[in-house]
Structure formats: C-alpha cells, structure tokens
Amino acid sequence: MTQYIVNVPLLNVRKRIPPQMPDTDGVTGKVKKNFIFEGQEVPVEQVEHLGMDKWYQDTNKNFYWGGGVNENPASVPNALTAPSDIINYPQLLGLPGKIINTAGNDIVVAILDSGCAVHSALKDKIVAAYDAMNNTAAPMIDDNSTIGHGTFVAGLIAAGEATGATMLGMAPGVKLIIIRVIEDLEGLDILNVVKALKWLRDECPIKPHIINMSFNCVPDGHEGDMDDLINGFTKGGTVLIAAGQDDAAAFNDAQIFYPARHDSVLGVACVDAITIPGSSPLSTKIQYLSPNITFSSTGMFDDYVGGFDYKGCSFTAALTSGLFALVLRYLRESGDHSSASNLVNTLFRNFDSSNFSNTLNLYKNETPI
C-alpha cells in the first residue's frame, strides 16, 4: 500500500470508476486538498478502455480520480497507516511507552451514545448499561444507529485484540458503561442526557472516571439540571469529554456544541488544515483538537469499518477519552498527584495554524502564560 495526498481543492469520492466524465452517479462524498489516504493505483488494463487518466482505490474500496492525487512525499503515518497491519492509535499519537503500557486497566469510561453492538474486540469490557430512551437497565444495550456510531466510539476507546482485528483502541484495559441517549445523530433530546447522568450518579453500581459525550444537543431550558449534574461529577473527580465542533466552526465560540461548551467539560474539535480561518484563535471552549481525518474502528457486525462516514469531532473526543484513561491509570500506578489534564498537556504541543498538518496528532489549546 502507498500513501496518497489530494492536490486539488475538492475531489469526489466514488464507489466505482465512472464510464465517462463528468458523472455524478456513484459519488459518495468529497475530500478536500491535503486529505491523505492509503491505497493503490487501479491496474491500467481496468481503465484504459475508458480513455481516462489513472484511478486510485483506498483501503475502504473508494475510488479517486488520479488527476487530483499525488503520492504523498511525507511518509508520516495517519489514521489509516500503522507500523504493522493493525492500526495502533496510542503508538500513532507517539505516546510514551510507560503510559501506553498501562492500557488504562480498570479505569471506567461511561459512553453516552447510541448503544454498543456485541463485538469480540469489546468482549467482557462492558460492566453496566442503561437505555435512557426507555428507562431500562440491562447487561447490554444494542446499537440501533445507522452507522454504528456508539460501537465505533467504544472501539476507539477500548477495542482490544481479537481475531481479524485491524485496529486497537486507545485503552484496551478499560471497563465501559454503555448508555443509549439517541438512535441516530439528529434530534437528541436533552431529557435523555439528563436521565443518563442522573442514572450514572444515583443508580449505576459502578462509578465512572470518565464520561464521553460524542454528540450535540440543545439545553432547551434544562441548563440548571445539567449544571448540577456536570459540576457534581467534576467535583467528584470525573473527567467529562465532549465533541465540540468541526473545521472553521471550531474557531467560533457561538458555534461550539453543547455540552462541550460547558465550562466544566473538555471540548474536543476536529479541523481540516485548509479550513483554518487565517490567524483566528481556536475557540476558548475547545481544549483539544486533531486533524479532520478518517478513522477506523469496531463495526456493528463484529467487523471493522472506516472511511468518509467516520470522521469528525465525535471520534476525536473518543480518542481523547481513551487518552485520559491511560493517563489516569499511569498517575494511579506511579503515585504522581498531578492532574490528568496537566500531564496530558505535557504530551502534546500547543495548536498553531502554522505547524498544523492533516496527519494524525493531538494538539492542546492552552493559552501561553
């Protein structure tokens, strides 16, 4: 496999090579300049009869017109490239071995999302589950979303070794609490989030160290309830992490998602380098960000999925939750009394539009003293 980079402002992603150009049939999405993917050139005998230029196919079987693509001269790994056949997110982020090796053992992460499908890479990791939409607790709450959003998030945080695995999550030693607050990403009811947090606080038999919220919702008059719940968790030492925004909107305080914009929640963004609005500062509601690239993780059918549908701040938030699980475990094992945020902030450089690239990394948004 070779790494390629898009060299035009906007390039169609296709499910098949078109018989002629222009042709909008088969277009499944678009990628912007500097988007990086791993793949291979389509053999010339498959396209020469069409009288067209070269075509390239990525690892998710998407096709790209060769006139908009170059081989990437910088062999820097991204989310679709790993030093082995398995994508290892902690290694790709360059974390120290002493932190990776903790695996986040026995740290508990609550995931408020669309549920989680049964998956061999998540076996024995789920210790409690609750469906806030139906007010029922159960050993397992399945994922009813279209793309398996909650399952994908869970894998980025916690996926372990499994037969046929193509990736490893950030902290495969964690325990998970799965809470369904939504079926798909549109129309999340804030009351389901309130019920979920109250159940975690009052009824869940195991208390979380981290709460991941990879969604946006409207407070809709429930700011008081949310303030009480969020502040209660943070005072008790729980870290709350939420999806903040994507691309240029991450530079505008007014566009930051809720609950990421809450002062006691760590907001996480995903930004494509070409969308950075000049020298504008990142929103102060965002603490961490990554490039807006595609991710790979666990799918709904005990498989692994990735590609255009799996990019954005939902998934960077999940990586960040996994990172905090590793750091919390390291602090516990080492006896270090530093705060998790302080230690995380020593691992990554501050966001600066001049040194930001579309390869997998994490940046902090820390105001210099």
N, C-alpha and C positions, 0 to 999 in steps of 0.2 A: 504494500500500500504506500501511496505517496501523498504528501500534504499539498493542497492547492489553496490559492487565495483569489478571491473575486477582485477584478481590476476595473469594473465599470460601476457607475453609481447605483444601479439596481439590476438584478438578474433574476429571471424566472427560475423557479424550482419545478421540475416536471416529473410526472410519474412514468412517462415514456418519451422516447425520442419522436418528435413530430414528423409527419411525412413531408411537410413543407413549412416554410416560414413566410409570413407570420402565422402563428397558430396558437390560439389561447386555450384550446381544448387540452386537458391534461396538466394544466398549470395548477400546482397545489400550494404555492406560496412564492414569496420573493425574499431574496437576501441582498444585503447592502454591501457596498465596497468594503474590502478588507475582511469580509467573512471568510473563515478558514474551514475547510473540510478535508477529511481523509478519504481517498478513493483511488480510482484507476481510470485510465483512458479506455473508452469503448473501442474494441478492435475495429480497424479501418474497414474490414470486409462487411461489418454490420451497418455501416453508414455511407460507404462510398457510392452506392446506387442511388442515394438520395441527393447527391450532388452538393452536400453541405460540408461545413467545417467539422473539426473534431468535436466529440462529445465526451463528457466525463460522468462517471457514476460514483456516488458516495457509498459509504458502508451501510446506509439505510435504503439503498436502491433508488435514490433520487437521481435525476439527470440534470446536467448543467451544460449549456452551450459553451464550446471551447473558446469562442471569441471573447468571452467575458471572464476567462480564467487563466491564471498563470501558475506554474509550480511555485510553491512558497519558498523563497530563498532563505527564510529564517526558520530553521528546524526547531522551533520552540514548541513543546507539547501543548495541546489544548484539550478540551473535554472529550475529544474523540481520538486522542492519541495517548498511548501509555507506553512505558518501557517494556511491557510484556503484553500478552494477549488480553490481559484483564485491566480495565481502567481502575486505577487505584487513586481515588481522589485526594487522600491525605498526602500521598507522595507527589502528586501533580502540583499541589499547593506548596510543596517544599517545606513541610512541617518538620521540626526536629524529631529524630527517632525516639527520643525519650518521651515525647508527647504522643506520637503515633502508637507506640508500643503499649500504652495504657488501654487502648481500644475503647475507652470510655466505660470500662467494666462497671456494671451495676449503677451507673447514672441513669436516672429515669427521665424520659422525654415524653411529654404529652403532645400529641399531634391533633389539632382541631382542623378537620378537613372533610373529605368525602367518604371516610372509612378506609379499610385496607383489605385487599384480597388475600386469600391464602397463598403463600409463596414460600418455596423451600429455602430461599435466602433469608427469610424472616422467621423461620421456624423457632418456636419456643421464646421468642422475644417479646410477645405481647402479653402483658401481665394484667391488664384490665381494659374494658371497653364500654362505651356508652353511646347510645343514639339519642342526641338531644332533640332530634326532629320528632321522635316518637316516645321520648322519655322512658327509655328502657336500657338497663344494663345487661350485658351479656359477655361471655368469654371472647367473642369475636363479632365485629361489626363489619360486614362486607362493603366493598366499594361499588357504588352504583353510578359513578360518574362516567361520562362518555369516554374519556381518555385515561381513566385510572389515575386521576390526579393525586388522591391520597396515598395510593400504593406507590406511586413514583416518588413522592416526598418521603415516605417511610424508608424506601430503599436508599435514597441519597443519604439519609441519616444513619441507617442501621444495617443495610444488607451485608450479610456475611458470606462465607464460602458456600458454594452449592454446585451440584453437578451442572455443567454447562454454563456456569456464571461468566458474564462478560464484564462485570464491574464489582467493586467493593465499596460499601458506604463509608462515610467518614468515621463512624464509631461503632463497629460491629459488636461491641460488648455491651451496648446499652440495652435497657428494658424500655418497652413502649407502652404508653396508654393511648388507645385509639378512640377518638371521639368524633362522631359524624355530626357536622353542623350544616352540611349542604350536600346536594347531589351533584350539581354542576356549578360552575363558577359564577353564573349570573343569579341575581336575586337572593343573595344570602340575607336571612332575617336576623337582625341583631339579637332578637329574643333567644334564638338558638345558641348564640355565643354566650349570652348571659347565663342561660341554663347550663351550658357546658362548664363554665368557670365555677358556678355555684356547686355543681356536682363534684368537680375536682376538689373544691375547698371543703365541702361538708360531708360527702358520701364516699368518695373514692378511697378504697382501702390502702392505696399506696400513693404517696405524695410526690409530685414531680419536682425535679431540679430545674427543668427547662420546659417552657411551653412554646411550641411552634405554631404560628398562625399565618399560613401562606394564602391569605385572601384579603379582600377589601370589602368593607360593609359600611352602611350609614348608621351613625349612632341613634338617630331618629328618636330623640327625647330620652334615651337611656344612658346619657353620659354619666349621671350620678351613680347608677349601678355599676357601670364599667370602671369608673374611678375607684370606687370602693374595692372592687374585686382585684383590679390590676395593682393598686397600691398595697393591698393586703398581701398579695403574692410576693411583690418585690421586697416588702419589709421582712417577709419570712425567708428571704434569700433566693427565691425562684427567679430565674432569668427568663424574661418574655421576649420573643423574637418574632418579627412580623414582616411580611412582604411590603415594601414601601412604594416603589414605582419603577417604571422602565424608561430608559433613554432620556430625552430632553425634559420630560415631566419631573424627573428626579431633581431638577435644579430649581423647582418652584414649590415653595412651602405650601401654597394653596392647593396643589395637586397631589400631595402625598396621601397615600391610602390611610384608612383607619382600620385597625388600631395602631398602625406603625407610627403615626404622628403623635401618639400619646407620649408625654414626657417620660414615662417610666417603662416604655417599650423600646427595644433596639430595632430601628428601622433599617431594612436592607434593600438596596437597589441593584438594578442590572442596567448597564449602559453600553450602547454601541459607540465606539470611538467617534464615528462621523456625526453622531447626533449631539455631541457636547457643544453647548451654545457659547462659543468663544471662550472668554475668560470668566464667565459667570461661575460663582461658587456653588457647590453642591448644597442642596437644602440642609439646614441645620437639623432637620428631623431624621436625616439618614446618617447612620453610624458606620455602615459597611457597604461596599459595593463590589461587584465583579463585572467583567465584560459580558455583554448580552450574547452569549453563545449557546449552542445546543448542548443538552445534557443527555446522558444515558442512565437508565435505572430500571427498577423492577416493574414488570407489567402485570396486568390483571389475570393473565392466564398462565401463571408460573413461568413467564418468559421475561425477556429483557427488551425494552423499547427505547427509542430516542428519535431525534430528528426535529423538524421545524415546529411541531406542536409542543416540544419540551424545551422551551427557553423562556427566560423571564425571571422576575424577582421572586416568584414563588419558590423556585428551585435554588436560587442563591440563598434565600432565607433558610432552606433546609440544610444546605452545606454549612451555613453559619451555626445552626443549632447543633449539628454534629461536631463542629469545631469546638464549641463551648463545652460539649460533653467530654471531649478529650482533655481539654484544659482543666475542667473541674476535677476530673479523676486524677490528673497529674498533681494538682495542688493538694488533693487529699493524700496521695501517696507520698509526696515529698515533704509534707508538713509546712509548705510555704503558705503564709497567710495573706498573700497578695490577693487582690480582687481578680476575678476571671477576666474582666474587661481590660484591666491594666496589663495582664500577661498577654492576652490576645493582641493588644496594641503594640507590644514589642516585637511581634512576629511579622508584621506587615508594614509596608511603607504608606505614607500619607497620600491621599488622592491628589494628583496633579495632572491636569489635562495634557501637559507636555510630555509626561512619561507613561501615559496610559495606552495600552495596546489590547487588541482583541484576542488575547490568548489567556487561558485560564489562570486567574490570580485573584487574590482578595486584597482590597485596599481599605484602609480606615479613613474616616472623615474626622480628623482630630485637629482642632484649632491650635496652631503652634503657640507656645507660651512665650 
